[in-house]
Amino acid sequence: MTAAEVDAYLAGLDEPHRSTLAALRDMLAELLPDAEQGLSYAVPAFRVDGRLVAGFSAAARHVSYLPHSGTVLSAMDPAVLEGLSWSKGAVRLPPDQPPPRALVEALVAARRRELS
């Protein structure tokens, strides 16, 4: 698992997906400075102590934030996810704007609590 894999993943994307996910990657790197970056299930992921904490992916009409948990999103305060499309394992976001930092902070914190 290497950051170079994430670099290659992002390089293969068209705009605006590439810059949106690059901004999300930067946020995650700031929030998880101890994380190892690489691919998991063929998409970028951040691992702390070998455990998946966060990831992201690109789709045709959206980008996704992946908490790598089937319970994090359903346990979130509904106000945090208000107005967003989400499923058990992903938050779907517009491809042309990075997610709000407060959202990413809340999602990372929830997953880290789950793992502790």
Secondary structure, 3 states (H helix, E strand, C coil): CCHHHHHHHHHCCCCCHHHHHHHHHHHHHHHCCCCEEEEECCEEEEEECCEEEEEEEECCCCEEEECCCCCHHHHCCCCCCCCCEECCCCEEECCCCCCCHHHHHHHHHHHHHHHC
